[in-house]
Amino acid sequence: MIFGIRAVIEAAEAGKDIDKVLVKRELSGELFKELQEVLRRCEIPMQKVPLERIDRITRKNHQGVIAFTSAVTYQKLDQIVPFLYEQGKNPLIVVLDGITDVRNFGAIARTCEVAGVDAIVIPARGSVSVNADAIKTSAGALHIIPVCRENSLKDAVVFLKNSGIRVVAATEKAAKNYTVADMSVPVAILMGSEDEGVSPEILRVCDELVKVPQFGSIQSLNVSVAAGVMIYEVVRQRSIDY
């Protein structure tokens, strides 16, 4: 963690990988305005919270600002995709919308690494981040597989589509099963949270909607399990033995 307004500004401007910044709600002044501008320019999420929450984290002279450094270096999607094509790969990317449980995130990342997924995409806000618990659950996979953190997940999906990557969303709203979709082509699998699913605005820009069939009485699969089913369908379709 990094404490204090000036310290956080200097860390951000130096290119330090910062996961998020907590700021006291009542904070104001010219230095705070400078902090806001730097965080905006560096695309670092900022969250305003009660002073009590910051005090529970540390009693050091934090000046109402704490930055949490990232456990990994986040990648940029617009740099990863061209690189994959240059390497002659058939891209397989997993996009996560609204996943907040770090254990599910870590489990998905572990499956991604084992199955040869090229990158994971998460939103900068309203989502998990790569922290120690996620890394532990992933069995270290999050140190290996690139993670792209994007300000707008919708824009990221549009970018993938414009880059020739078919975006297939898993949703219970779909009419057809996941095995029907052609995932032998460059593909991005989009998974949503267990309670909300993929947000409607993102569903509207996807190429195809599919579902994992359910026959029991429980409403949905654990998202990490559903992601594994989707990912290994891609593996099956692309296998030379199939």
N, C-alpha and C positions, 0 to 999 in steps of 0.2 A: 504494500500500500504506500501511497505518497500523500503527505499531508500539507495543507496550506495552499493558498491561491497561487502565489508566485512559483512555488515548487511544481505545482501541477501544470502551469503555463509553460514553464521551461521544459518539463518532461515531454509534453505534447509537441512542442516546437522542435525538440531534439529527435522526434520520431520514435519515442518510446511506445511500445505496444500497450495501450491502455484499454481495458475492457469496458469500463464505465466510470462515471464520476458522480458521486453523491454531493449535493449542495444544499446547505441550509435554506429553507424556504424564504426567510426574511432577508437573505443576502442581497446587497445592492452596492452601488458605487462604481467608480470608473474602472477600478481593477477587476471587479466582477464582470463588467461589460467586456473588458479585454479577454477574460477567461472564456466567456460565452462565444466570442468571435473566434478564438483559437480552437475551441472544441468543435464549433460548426465547420470551420475550415478543414480540420483534421478528421471530420466525420466520426467523432467520439460521442457516444450517447451520454446525456446528462439527465439526472433525475433529482428533482427537488423533494426533500424529505424534512420531517421535523428534526430540530436540533437534538432531541432526545435519542433519536436513532443513531446519529453520528457519535454522540457521547457514549453510547453503549459499545461502539466499536473501538474507540480509543479515547483516552483522556489527554492525549498530547495536544499541543497547540495547533489544532487543525484549521482554525480560522473559518470553520463552517464548510470546509471542502476536503473530501477524501477521494483519491483516485485509486482504482484497483487495477493493477497491471495484469496483463494477459499471460496465461501460461504458455501460449504458443503465438507465433506470428501469423496473423490472418492474411490470407491471400486475396487478390482481386480477381473476380470472375472474368472480367474482360481481358485479363492477362493469361489466365489458366486455359480458357477455351482455345485461343489461337495456338498456344503451346501444344495442346493435345493433338490438334490437327497436324501441326508441324512434325510431331512424333509419329504420325501415321496411325494414330489410335482411332478406335470407334468409341467415341465418348460415352461414358455412363456416369451420370451425375445424380446425386440425391439431394432434393430440396426439402427443407423442413419448415413448415409454417406453424408457428405458435406452440412448438414443443417446449415445455417449461420444466419437465422433470429431468434432472441431470443423469439419473440412472438409465432412463430410456434413451437419452441422447448418447450416453456412453455405449450402451448395448447396440444401438444402431450403428455407431461408428465402428465398433468391433466387427460387425457383420460386413460393413462396407469395405473395410480393409481386407478381410479374408476373401471376399468375393471379387476384389479387384476394381471397386468403384474408384473413379478418378478424382472426385472432389465432393465435398458436402457444402451446401449453401444454407446459411441461416440468416434471419433478419437481425438488424442491429438493435431493435427494440421489441419487447414483448416476447422474448425467447430466451432459451438457455444460452450460456456462453461456455467457452472451454475453461473450466476450472479444475482444481485438483480432484474433486469427486468424479467429475466426468471422465477425466483421464484415467483414474483408477478403474472405473467400471469398464472403460474401453480396452482394458489390458494394455494400455500404451498406444493403441491405434491412433489416437488423436495427436500423437507426436509424429505420425507417419503420413497420414492422409491429409491433403490440403483442405482447410476450412475457409470458406469465403463468407465474410460477414457484409451484407449489403443493406444500404439504407432503405431501399424500396424492393421488397420481394417481387412485387408486380413487375417493376422495371427489369428485374433480373430474369424473370420468366420470359418477358418479351425479348430480351437480349438473347436468351438461349434459342428461342424460336427463330429469330433473325439470323442466328449463326448455324442454322440447319439442324438443330437438335429438337427432336420431338418431345414435347412435354406431356407426360401421362400422369394424371392425378388419380390417386386412390380415394374414393369417396362412396359412402353408402347411397348417395343420390344417383349413382350411375345405373344404367340399365343393363350393361353387359359385364361379363366376368373378365378378370385380368388376363386370362390366358388367350383371349381373342385379340388383344392389342399386339401389333407388330413392334416388338422391342429388339429386333435384330439390328435396327438402324441406330444412328446416334440418338440417345434417349436420356431424358431427365425424369426421374421418378419423384413425384411430389406427394409428400405425406403431411397430414394435418394432425392437430391434437385430438386426443380421444374424446374430449367433451364437445369441442366446437367443430372439429374437422378443418378442412381447408376453407379459408375465407371465400365468400361468394365472389368478390371482385377478382380474385386470382383464378378461381374456377372458370370464370368467363373467358379468360385469355389462354387457357390450356388447349392443347390440341385434341386431347381425348380423356374421357372420364371412364374409369373402370372400378369394379368392386371386387373384394375378396368375399366369396359366398359364405354365408353363415347359416347354420342349421340348428344351433342350440338356442337356449332361452336368454343367455347373456347378450347384452346389446352390441358389444364390439370386442374385437381382439385388442390386446395390448399393442400399442403402436410400434414397439420394437419388433414384435413378432410379425405384424402385418408388413412392416418394411422388409423384414427378412424374406417373407413369401414373395413380395414383388421383386426384390433384388435377384433372388435365385430363379425367378421366371426368366429374367433377362439372361442369366447364365445358361439356363436350359436352352433357350432359343438360339443362343450364339455358339453353343457347344458343337464342335465338329463331329461329335458322336451322335448328335440328335438327328 
